């Protein structure tokens, strides 16, 4: 399993899975009402404070104090295909 980190530490374009919601029962309930719960995949759209994340087709904005209540596991970045260049090699005489 990947190390857990607060959501505000994600970089632009990072994708992560929500692992835990910390805070008062009221705050956790509100985050779940917005669709943010364990197992949810998110993407960082704007890092910083406030940070903006993409959750499905919606975007959510968090101030620094709120973002500390969401712990995520960073997803690995997809491997990019290498840029192969092909060249015709003529056999030497």
Secondary structure, DSSP 8 states (H G I E B T S, - for coil): ---EEEGGG--TT-EEEEEEE-S-HHHHHHHHHTT--TT-EEEEEE-SSSEEEEETTEEEEE-HHHHTTEEEEE-------------------
